[in-house]
């Protein structure tokens, strides 16, 4: 039986699959929410392939997202928030 070999490349998180951390850019945009539960929903909505880090600040209503624009666009990130039920500075959530 062959011994198992550990590959560091296989251990990288999914969001680095199509690029390296050097390719990540940081953008901030307003997402309307009110509470800690909103914070969890917004941050979970932004957990997508290509996103390295996403934090929503309840006081300022600003999301700070570090992402690879070759994998996911800023418009797609706005859409993810709107799909989760939160208005952004670019999109309104559905009813």
HUCOR-V347919 format. One record per pair of residues at least 6 apart in sequence whose ideal C-beta (glycine too) atoms are under 7 Angstrom apart, sorted by the first residue. I is the first residue (numbers start at 1). GAP is how many residues later the second one is. D is the distance in whole Angstrom. If there is no record, write none. Layout:
BEGIN
i:I gap:GAP d:D
i:I gap:GAP d:D
END
This chain:
BEGIN
i:14 gap:35 d:6
i:15 gap:34 d:6
i:15 gap:35 d:6
i:15 gap:36 d:5
i:15 gap:37 d:5
i:17 gap:32 d:7
i:18 gap:50 d:7
i:18 gap:52 d:7
i:18 gap:53 d:5
i:19 gap:49 d:4
i:19 gap:51 d:6
i:19 gap:52 d:6
i:21 gap:31 d:7
i:23 gap:45 d:5
i:23 gap:47 d:6
i:24 gap:28 d:5
i:24 gap:42 d:5
i:24 gap:43 d:6
i:24 gap:44 d:5
i:25 gap:42 d:7
i:25 gap:44 d:6
i:26 gap:38 d:7
i:26 gap:40 d:5
i:27 gap:38 d:6
i:27 gap:47 d:5
i:28 gap:34 d:5
i:28 gap:35 d:7
i:28 gap:36 d:5
i:29 gap:34 d:6
i:29 gap:49 d:7
i:29 gap:59 d:6
i:29 gap:60 d:6
i:30 gap:31 d:5
i:30 gap:32 d:6
i:30 gap:58 d:6
i:30 gap:59 d:4
i:31 gap:11 d:5
i:31 gap:25 d:6
i:31 gap:30 d:6
i:31 gap:32 d:5
i:31 gap:50 d:5
i:31 gap:55 d:5
i:31 gap:57 d:5
i:32 gap:29 d:6
i:32 gap:54 d:6
i:32 gap:55 d:4
i:33 gap:6 d:7
i:33 gap:9 d:6
i:33 gap:23 d:7
i:33 gap:28 d:7
i:33 gap:53 d:5
i:38 gap:48 d:7
i:39 gap:17 d:5
i:39 gap:19 d:6
i:41 gap:43 d:5
i:42 gap:14 d:4
i:42 gap:21 d:6
i:42 gap:39 d:6
i:42 gap:42 d:7
i:42 gap:44 d:6
i:43 gap:11 d:5
i:43 gap:12 d:7
i:43 gap:13 d:6
i:45 gap:35 d:5
i:45 gap:36 d:6
i:45 gap:38 d:7
i:45 gap:39 d:4
i:46 gap:8 d:4
i:46 gap:17 d:7
i:46 gap:19 d:6
i:46 gap:31 d:6
i:46 gap:34 d:6
i:47 gap:7 d:7
i:48 gap:24 d:6
i:48 gap:32 d:6
i:49 gap:22 d:6
i:49 gap:23 d:7
i:50 gap:17 d:5
i:50 gap:18 d:5
i:50 gap:21 d:3
i:50 gap:22 d:4
i:51 gap:14 d:6
i:51 gap:16 d:5
i:51 gap:21 d:6
i:52 gap:14 d:5
i:52 gap:15 d:6
i:53 gap:13 d:4
i:54 gap:9 d:6
i:54 gap:11 d:5
i:55 gap:9 d:5
i:56 gap:7 d:5
i:65 gap:12 d:6
i:67 gap:10 d:7
i:78 gap:10 d:5
i:78 gap:12 d:5
i:78 gap:13 d:5
i:79 gap:12 d:6
i:81 gap:7 d:5
i:82 gap:6 d:6
i:82 gap:9 d:4
i:82 gap:10 d:7
i:82 gap:11 d:5
i:85 gap:8 d:5
i:86 gap:7 d:6
i:87 gap:6 d:5
END
